[in-house]
């Protein structure tokens, strides 16, 4: 039974690959964006303990699954349950290109226009990926990947 974690920079194709694997293999799919944030404006992170409860509930309710996101803190909580990891380590330029072409994500934004209002902020965020040191950074993702003991793949 595949239990896969997929992660990388914003725009690296995490959602696309996860949805494809979910459809092709009948895997339950958890987008960490749906549990990482409180429904507030401005956005505010959910507590790690609440997010952890949601991750544990998801893995207990599903025998085979894919979890995807850029949150290394949440991915670390899910990694003991996983047997496979895919690190989408695309170039910053490719991630920006993907974001410019991204279709509307109704689970994140009320309208396509709302999504597009955040595009320049997102592009700046993507550009910072190699130099940031937070839980969303290349550094944090590489550490997560290096420490994982199961099957692991890097796609660039």
C-alpha positions in Angstrom: 0.0 0.0 0.0 1.5 3.3 -1.1 1.7 6.0 1.6 3.3 8.9 -0.2 4.5 12.4 0.9 5.0 14.9 -1.9 6.6 18.2 -1.3 8.6 21.1 -2.9 8.4 24.8 -3.6 5.2 26.5 -4.5 4.4 25.8 -8.1 6.5 22.6 -8.3 3.6 20.5 -9.2 2.7 18.9 -5.9 -1.1 19.2 -6.4 -0.9 18.0 -10.0 1.1 14.9 -9.2 -0.9 14.1 -6.1 -4.2 14.4 -8.0 -2.9 12.2 -10.8 -1.6 9.5 -8.4 -4.9 9.7 -6.4 -6.9 9.2 -9.6 -4.7 6.5 -11.1 -4.1 4.4 -8.0 -7.2 5.2 -5.8 -5.2 6.9 -3.2 -6.8 9.2 -0.6 -5.5 12.7 -1.1 -4.7 15.3 1.6 -3.6 18.8 0.6 -1.9 20.2 3.7 -3.1 23.7 2.7 -6.5 22.5 3.8 -5.4 21.9 7.4 -2.5 24.3 7.9 -4.5 27.5 8.1 -7.3 28.9 10.2 -10.2 30.5 8.3 -9.2 34.0 9.1 -8.1 37.2 7.3 -5.3 37.8 7.4 -4.3 34.1 7.1 -3.0 32.6 10.3 -1.5 29.1 10.9 -3.5 26.5 12.7 -1.7 25.1 15.7 0.6 22.2 15.1 -1.3 20.0 17.6 -4.6 20.5 15.8 -2.9 19.9 12.4 -1.3 16.8 13.8 -4.7 15.5 15.0 -6.0 15.9 11.4 -3.0 14.2 9.9 -3.3 11.3 12.3 -7.1 11.0 11.6 -6.4 11.0 7.8 -3.8 8.2 8.0 -5.9 6.1 10.3 -9.0 6.4 8.0 -7.1 5.6 4.8 -5.0 2.5 4.0 -3.3 4.1 1.0 -2.8 7.8 0.5 -0.9 10.8 -0.7 -0.2 13.8 1.4 1.2 16.9 -0.3 2.4 20.4 0.7 5.3 22.6 1.4 5.1 22.6 5.2 8.1 20.6 6.5 6.8 20.9 10.0 3.5 19.1 9.0 5.4 16.7 6.7 7.6 15.7 9.6 4.5 14.8 11.6 3.2 12.6 8.7 6.6 11.0 7.8 6.4 8.2 10.4 3.3 6.9 8.6 4.7 7.2 5.0 6.6 4.6 3.1 7.5 6.8 0.1 8.6 10.4 -0.4 8.8 12.4 -3.6 10.7 15.7 -3.5 9.8 18.0 -6.5 12.9 20.1 -6.7 12.2 22.1 -9.8 14.0 25.3 -10.7 12.6 28.6 -9.4 12.0 29.7 -13.0 9.9 26.5 -13.7 7.9 27.0 -10.5 7.1 30.6 -11.4 6.1 29.5 -14.9 3.7 26.9 -13.4 2.1 29.5 -11.1 1.5 31.9 -14.0 -0.3 29.0 -15.7 -2.1 27.7 -12.6 -5.9 27.1 -13.0 -8.2 28.5 -10.3 -8.0 26.6 -7.0 -11.5 26.9 -5.6 -10.5 25.2 -2.3 -8.1 28.1 -1.7 -9.7 31.1 -3.3 -13.3 32.3 -3.7 -12.6 33.4 -7.3 -9.9 33.2 -10.0 -9.5 37.0 -9.6 -8.8 36.6 -5.9 -6.2 34.0 -6.7 -4.6 36.2 -9.3 -4.4 39.1 -6.8 -1.8 37.1 -4.9 0.3 36.1 -7.9 3.1 38.6 -7.5 3.3 37.9 -3.8 3.5 34.2 -4.6 6.2 34.8 -7.2 8.3 36.7 -4.7 7.8 33.8 -2.3 8.9 31.3 -4.8 12.1 33.3 -5.6 13.1 33.2 -1.9 12.9 29.4 -1.7 16.6 28.7 -2.1 17.6 31.3 0.6 14.9 31.1 3.2 15.5 29.0 6.3 11.9 28.5 7.5 9.8 25.3 7.3 8.9 26.2 3.6 12.5 26.4 2.4 14.7 24.3 0.2 16.9 23.8 3.3 14.0 22.3 5.3 12.9 20.2 2.4 16.3 18.8 1.8 16.7 17.9 5.5 13.3 16.2 5.5 14.3 14.2 2.4 17.8 13.3 3.7 16.4 12.0 7.0 13.6 9.8 5.5 14.3 6.1 5.7 11.7 4.8 3.1 11.7 4.9 -0.7 12.6 8.4 -1.9 12.8 10.1 -5.2 13.8 13.6 -6.3 12.3 15.0 -9.5 13.8 18.1 -11.0 
